[in-house]
Amino acid sequence: MIYVILYLAAIVLANLTVARFGPNSVIVVAFLFIGLDLTARDQLHEAWREDRLFLKMAVLIATGSLLSYALNRNAGSIALASFVAFAAAATVDTLVYHLLGGYPRWLRINGSNIPSAAVDSIIFPTLAFGAFLWPIVLGQFLAKTLGGFLWSLVFRWVDQRSAARVELEIGD
């Protein structure tokens, strides 16, 4: 449940920030929020892979865009661009994540983040701002990839701490 909340918070905060501050904010937003989103998405893939993954991800993506619009109706074009970009990126991410199924989890997460960050970085600013802005596309891609990597380290650390806590409780 925590990853659903993190995912939605990342989408909504990203959309509202870009709606408020425009193209100048997208690289910082990509690093802070979209890197988190990409990595939380992979955590949800693990939890949902045998339980209607595509449907649940579609509902989650739509919910993030609808919440963004509900909180700020001026964010409508950003929310729509976000929905399309996240849907395309989630499809690529899911395919790559599962193709990397035999590899360690950290590699599946970061390996799937790279192509999904590329897809998202091309689609979102092009739709949101009405033009292909290559400095923004490149900056977003790098920021999302680095941000996703750092968030994967945070999630790995949290998972390890949780596992160690469970081991201690079982051993008592």
NORLIN-V372369 format. One line per field, one symbol per residue. burial: I if it has 9 or more other ideal C-beta (glycine too) atoms within 8 Angstrom, else O. Layout:
# NORLIN-V372369
burial = ???
This chain:
# NORLIN-V372369
burial = OOIIOIIIOIIIIIIIIIIOOOIOIIIOIIIIIIIIIIIIIIIIIOOIOOOOIOOIIIOIIIIIIIIIIOOIOOIOOIIIIIIIIIIIIIOIIIOIIIOIOOOOOOIIIIIIIIIIIIIIIIIIIIIIIOOOIOOIIIIIIOIIIIIIIIIIOOIIOOOOOOOOOOOOOOOO
